Amino acid sequence: MSTDDRMDRRRVAYFWASWCNPCVNELPLLNEAYKLSDVEMLAINVGENKETAQKFVDRYELEFPIVLDSDLNIKQNYQVVGMPLTVLIDEDGTMVERHEGELTEMEDILNFMARIKRDEKKLLRFQIK
């Protein structure tokens, strides 16, 4: 678990918290999708301390990297207003696509994750402050 934002590569970033019921439902599916996919993923715990996040990670045996955003800087930079939020990040740290809310089907999760590998010129780009 890290406090480093690690947004210097193309990847899927997932914003979550242990109190977020849709996140609790979705994270085990994301964990399975991560194992099946060759897409880099990073889960960003929003606003919780290391102990709380680690208990959740251990309970659900999450295998992807977890970043702590205890001070809410990453949340603010990526304009997160609700969770769960799944975003595609390019190598410059720019959000190129976002999905707000829970993805409930494995196929939908895998299809969304695969979009990061497509030509980024075809993706809708968002300017991040």
N, C-alpha and C positions, 0 to 999 in steps of 0.2 A: 504494500500500500504506500502511496506516495502523495506528497502535496505539490509535486511538480505538475504543471499543466500538460506537458508532453504533446503539444499540438503541432509538431513539425513534420508530420507525415500524413498521407492520405489514410483516413480511417473513419470508422463509425464511432461516434461518441454518444453515450447514453447517460442522461441526467436522471438521478434517482435518489430516493431516501427510504429508510426502513419503515417509516410511518405511512408511505404511499401505497395503498392497497393495490392499485393497478401495477405498480412497480413490483410488488411482491409476487403478483401473478405472472408478470412478463419476464422477470430476470431468469428464472429457471429455463424458459424457452430460449432466451438470448444465449444462455450458457451452452445449451445444446447446439444452437445455430453457430456459435463461435467455434465449437469443436468440429462441425461439419464444413465450415467455410475456410477459405484462405485469406479472408479479409481481416485486417487489423481492427481491433476493437478496444475501446477504453470506456469504462464506466465511471462516471463522475458522481460521487456522493455529495449531495448538496446540504450544507449547513449542519452536519452532524460531526461528532468527535470520532477519533480513531477507534476507540473501544466499541462504540455503538455500531459503526460500519463493519468492523472486523467480526463482531458476533454474527452479523447478518451474512457476511461472506463465508464464514465457517459453516454456518447452519445450512446454507444452500450449496456449499462446495463450489463457489464460483471460481472459474479458472482464468478469466481475462483480467488484465490489469485494472486496478482501482485507483482513482485519484481522489483525494479529499479536497473539497472546496468549503472548508469550515468558515472561511471569511467571506464567502459568496462572490469573490472576484470573478471566477470563471462564469458563474451563473449570470452575473451582470454583463460581462463581455459578450456572451452569446444570447443575451436577451431572453433568458428563460423566465417565463411567467407561470408555467404550470408543469407538472410532471405526471407521467413520464414524458420525456422528450428525447427523440432519437434524431441525431443529425449526422450529415455527411460532411467531413472536414477535408479540405485539400491540403497540399503540402505547405501552403503559406499560412495555415491556421484559419482560413476563411471558410465559413459555413456555406456550403453550396446547395444543400437541401435539408429540409427538416420535416419530421412527422411528429405532430403533437398528439398525445394520447397513446393508448395501449394498442400494440399489435398482438392479436390473439392467435394467429395461425402461423405455424412454422414456415409455410410457403411464403407468406407475406413478409416475414422477417428476413428470410434468405433473399428474396427478391429485392427488398429495400437495401440490404447490406451489399448486394452485388452491384448496385448502381454506382458505388464509389469507384469501381474499376472501369466504368464507361468513360468515354471522352468527356472531360470536364466542360468543354465548350458547349455541350448540349444540356448541361445542368443549369438550373436557375441559380443565380449567384446572389448572395446577401452580403451587404457591406456591414462589417462588424466594427463597432466603435473601438 
